[in-house]
């Protein structure tokens, strides 16, 4: 897919140049052409390409080549001062076409980069609180994402307080557990940020196995420090080749002041848990 996109971009760039190149020969010093023939032959055979017109007199040499090169350079530099209105029209058309094509290519590249790259898919999900089902037993005990500030060393208390304030103010902060790895997958969280009433989690997922791996958006879940679980009803899934990665962009409606844990479950592997932010309690 990436190769095809680059090939298309090259063809788009080359096309207007090829059209512009279809101009008649305007070189003044045609040292290797019929200009070197006697005047009578030039008049009678202006468009002839017969073999006898190409001989030692018309053969190009190194001195001739550099004379032609210098003449061409001079014409290129001075041509804007002698251009006709139709030449400026052609130049404007080619320039506008090239600018439009380059802008389209840049927008395509920026769009693909923002969604995980030319070859990488992206996992995007919006999560909602999931009501607890009393008939379903808890699979295993879990620890809520919260800490008791007074029980921490002063330096750790200071760091936790600063992170909490930055997060509450809408700044992006690193996850408390930025990386988690399992037998087949690794999750790397690059940023956690509060945007209004939602928390946005961005990062990447890498397939560590030597076979393709399908990851549905439903494999991700969240649990906050109040014990509330969050899930998504989306059916989107991404299949990663061996060693391939994709971008994560997940949103959770987390109440202010609560901590949050990310959980990834891909059976039969054990679940991966990452504490993103913690609730700092003082009592």
C-alpha positions as CSV (number, residue, x, y, z in Angstrom):
1,X,0.0,0.0,0.0
2,X,2.8,2.4,0.9
3,X,4.7,1.6,-2.4
4,X,1.5,2.1,-4.4
5,X,1.0,5.5,-2.8
6,X,4.5,6.6,-3.5
7,X,4.3,5.4,-7.1
8,X,1.1,7.4,-7.6
9,X,2.7,10.5,-6.0
10,X,5.7,10.2,-8.4
11,X,3.4,9.9,-11.5
12,X,1.4,12.9,-10.4
13,X,4.5,14.9,-10.0
14,X,6.0,13.7,-13.3
15,X,2.9,14.3,-15.4
16,X,2.9,18.1,-15.6
17,X,6.7,18.1,-16.1
18,X,6.4,15.7,-19.0
19,X,3.7,17.9,-20.6
20,X,5.8,21.0,-20.2
21,X,8.8,19.3,-21.7
22,X,7.0,18.8,-25.0
23,X,8.3,22.2,-26.3
24,X,10.0,22.8,-29.6
25,X,13.8,23.3,-29.6
26,X,14.6,26.9,-28.6
27,X,18.3,26.6,-28.2
28,X,20.0,29.5,-30.0
29,X,23.3,27.9,-30.9
30,X,22.4,24.7,-32.6
31,X,26.0,23.6,-33.2
32,X,25.0,20.0,-33.8
33,X,22.1,20.6,-36.1
34,X,21.3,21.7,-39.7
35,X,22.5,25.2,-38.7
36,X,25.9,24.0,-39.8
37,X,24.7,23.0,-43.3
38,X,25.1,25.3,-46.2
39,X,22.2,27.9,-46.6
40,X,20.9,26.2,-49.7
41,X,20.6,22.8,-48.1
42,X,19.0,24.3,-45.0
43,X,16.2,26.0,-47.0
44,X,15.4,22.9,-49.0
45,X,15.8,20.3,-46.3
46,X,14.7,22.1,-43.1
47,X,12.8,19.1,-41.8
48,X,14.9,16.3,-43.4
49,X,16.6,13.7,-41.3
50,X,18.5,12.0,-44.1
51,X,21.7,10.3,-43.1
52,X,23.9,12.4,-45.3
53,X,23.1,15.5,-43.4
54,X,24.7,14.0,-40.2
55,X,28.5,13.9,-40.8
56,X,31.7,15.1,-39.2
57,X,30.6,18.7,-39.6
58,X,27.5,18.1,-37.4
59,X,29.0,15.7,-35.0
60,X,28.9,16.9,-31.3
61,X,32.3,17.2,-29.5
62,X,33.3,18.1,-26.0
63,X,33.9,21.8,-26.9
64,X,30.6,21.9,-28.7
65,X,28.8,20.3,-25.7
66,X,30.1,23.0,-23.3
67,X,29.3,25.8,-25.7
68,X,25.7,24.4,-26.0
69,X,25.6,24.1,-22.2
70,X,26.6,27.6,-21.6
71,X,24.2,28.9,-24.2
72,X,21.4,26.9,-22.6
73,X,22.2,28.3,-19.1
74,X,22.3,31.8,-20.5
75,X,18.9,31.3,-22.1
76,X,17.4,29.9,-18.9
77,X,18.6,32.8,-16.8
78,X,17.5,35.5,-19.3
79,X,14.3,33.9,-20.6
80,X,12.0,35.5,-18.0
81,X,13.0,38.9,-19.4
82,X,12.0,37.9,-22.9
83,X,9.0,35.7,-22.1
84,X,5.8,36.3,-24.1
85,X,2.4,36.4,-22.3
86,X,1.5,32.9,-23.4
87,X,4.7,31.6,-21.8
88,X,3.7,33.2,-18.5
89,X,0.3,31.6,-18.8
90,X,1.9,28.1,-19.4
91,X,4.3,28.7,-16.4
92,X,1.4,29.7,-14.2
93,X,-0.6,26.6,-15.2
94,X,2.3,24.3,-14.5
95,X,3.1,26.0,-11.2
96,X,-0.5,25.9,-10.0
97,X,-0.8,22.2,-11.0
98,X,2.4,21.3,-9.2
99,X,1.3,23.3,-6.1
100,X,-2.1,21.6,-6.1
101,X,-0.5,18.1,-6.4
102,X,2.0,18.7,-3.7
103,X,-0.7,20.1,-1.3
104,X,-2.8,17.0,-2.0
105,X,0.2,14.7,-1.3
106,X,1.0,16.5,2.0
107,X,-2.6,16.3,3.2
108,X,-2.7,12.6,2.4
109,X,0.6,12.0,4.2
110,X,-0.5,14.1,7.2
111,X,-3.8,12.3,7.4
112,X,-2.2,8.9,7.2
113,X,0.3,9.8,9.8
114,X,-2.3,11.0,12.2
115,X,-4.1,7.7,11.8
116,X,-1.2,5.4,12.3
117,X,0.8,5.7,9.1
118,X,0.5,4.5,5.5
119,X,0.6,0.8,6.4
120,X,-0.6,0.8,10.1
121,X,-4.2,0.6,11.1
122,X,-5.4,2.4,14.2
123,X,-7.5,1.3,17.2
124,X,-9.9,4.0,18.2
125,X,-12.6,3.5,20.8
126,X,-15.0,5.3,23.1
127,X,-15.7,3.5,26.3
128,X,-18.8,3.8,28.6
129,X,-19.4,2.6,32.2
130,X,-20.5,-1.0,32.3
131,X,-23.1,-1.8,35.0
132,X,-22.0,-4.6,37.3
133,X,-23.8,-7.9,36.9
134,X,-24.3,-9.5,40.3
135,X,-24.9,-12.9,38.7
136,X,-21.4,-12.9,37.2
137,X,-18.7,-13.8,39.8
138,X,-15.5,-11.8,39.9
139,X,-12.8,-13.7,38.0
140,X,-10.0,-12.5,40.2
141,X,-9.2,-10.1,42.9
142,X,-7.8,-6.7,41.7
143,X,-6.2,-3.6,43.2
144,X,-7.9,-0.3,42.7
145,X,-5.7,2.5,41.2
146,X,-5.4,4.7,44.3
147,X,-2.7,5.6,46.8
148,X,-2.6,7.0,50.3
149,X,-0.5,10.1,50.0
150,X,0.6,10.5,53.7
151,X,2.0,6.9,53.6
152,X,4.4,7.8,50.8
153,X,7.9,9.4,51.2
154,X,7.9,13.3,50.9
155,X,9.6,13.3,47.5
156,X,7.1,10.8,46.1
157,X,4.2,12.8,47.6
158,X,5.5,15.9,45.8
159,X,5.8,14.1,42.4
160,X,2.3,12.6,42.7
161,X,0.8,15.9,43.7
162,X,2.4,17.7,40.7
163,X,1.2,15.0,38.3
164,X,-2.3,15.1,39.7
165,X,-2.4,18.9,39.3
166,X,-1.0,18.8,35.7
167,X,-3.6,16.1,34.8
168,X,-6.5,18.0,36.3
169,X,-5.3,21.1,34.4
170,X,-5.6,19.3,31.0
171,X,-1.9,18.6,30.4
172,X,-0.7,15.3,29.0
173,X,1.1,13.2,31.5
174,X,2.9,9.8,31.3
175,X,1.2,6.7,32.4
176,X,2.2,5.4,35.8
177,X,2.8,2.0,34.1
178,X,3.7,3.0,30.6
179,X,4.6,-0.4,29.2
180,X,3.1,-3.9,29.6
181,X,4.1,-7.0,27.7
182,X,2.6,-10.4,27.3
183,X,3.4,-13.6,25.4
184,X,2.1,-12.1,22.1
185,X,1.5,-8.4,22.5
186,X,3.1,-5.2,24.0
187,X,1.2,-2.1,24.9
188,X,3.0,1.2,25.1
189,X,1.1,4.2,26.5
190,X,2.7,7.5,25.5
191,X,0.2,10.0,27.0
192,X,-2.8,10.3,29.2
193,X,-4.7,13.6,29.0
194,X,-8.0,14.9,30.3
195,X,-10.2,16.5,27.6
196,X,-13.4,17.9,29.2
197,X,-15.2,15.0,30.9
198,X,-13.2,12.4,29.1
199,X,-9.7,11.0,29.5
200,X,-7.8,10.4,26.3
201,X,-5.3,7.6,26.2
202,X,-2.8,7.4,23.3
203,X,-0.1,4.9,22.6
204,X,0.7,1.8,20.5
205,X,0.2,-1.9,20.4
206,X,2.9,-4.3,18.9
207,X,2.5,-7.8,17.8
208,X,5.4,-9.7,19.4
209,X,4.5,-13.1,17.9
210,X,5.7,-14.6,14.7
211,X,2.1,-14.9,13.3
212,X,-0.6,-12.5,12.5
213,X,-2.7,-11.4,15.5
214,X,-6.3,-9.9,15.5
215,X,-7.0,-7.4,18.3
216,X,-10.7,-6.3,18.6
217,X,-11.5,-3.0,20.3
218,X,-13.5,-5.0,22.8
219,X,-10.3,-6.6,24.1
220,X,-9.6,-3.3,25.9
221,X,-11.4,-2.4,29.1
222,X,-10.9,0.1,31.9
223,X,-11.5,0.1,35.7
224,X,-11.4,3.2,37.8
225,X,-10.6,3.7,41.5
226,X,-14.3,3.6,42.4
227,X,-14.5,0.1,41.1
228,X,-16.5,1.1,38.0
229,X,-15.6,-0.9,34.8
230,X,-15.7,0.6,31.3
231,X,-16.1,-1.2,28.0
232,X,-16.9,-0.5,24.4
233,X,-19.6,-2.0,22.2
234,X,-17.7,-1.4,19.0
235,X,-17.0,-4.3,16.8
236,X,-13.9,-2.8,15.1
237,X,-10.8,-5.0,15.0
238,X,-7.3,-4.8,13.6
239,X,-5.1,-7.6,12.4
240,X,-1.3,-7.1,12.9
241,X,1.3,-9.0,11.0
242,X,4.3,-10.4,12.9
243,X,6.2,-7.5,14.4
244,X,3.7,-4.9,13.2
245,X,2.3,-2.1,15.4
246,X,-0.7,0.1,15.4
247,X,-1.8,3.3,17.2
248,X,-4.1,3.4,20.2
249,X,-6.5,6.3,20.7
250,X,-9.0,5.5,23.5
251,X,-11.4,7.7,25.4
252,X,-13.0,7.1,28.8
253,X,-15.6,9.3,30.6
254,X,-13.6,9.3,33.9
255,X,-15.0,11.4,36.8
256,X,-12.6,14.0,38.3
257,X,-10.2,12.8,40.9
258,X,-10.4,9.1,40.1
259,X,-7.6,6.8,39.1
260,X,-7.7,4.6,36.0
261,X,-6.4,1.2,35.0
262,X,-6.2,-0.2,31.4
263,X,-6.8,-3.9,30.9
264,X,-6.1,-5.8,27.7
265,X,-7.4,-9.4,27.4
266,X,-6.6,-11.6,24.4
267,X,-7.3,-15.2,25.3
268,X,-5.7,-17.5,26.1
269,X,-3.0,-15.1,27.3
270,X,-3.3,-13.6,30.8
271,X,-4.7,-10.1,31.0
272,X,-2.3,-7.2,30.9
273,X,-3.0,-4.4,33.4
274,X,-1.5,-0.9,33.3
275,X,-2.2,1.8,35.9
276,X,-2.6,5.0,34.0
277,X,-3.4,7.5,36.7
278,X,-4.0,7.0,40.4
279,X,-6.4,8.6,42.9
280,X,-4.4,10.2,45.6
281,X,-6.3,10.0,48.9
282,X,-5.3,11.8,52.1
283,X,-7.5,10.1,54.6
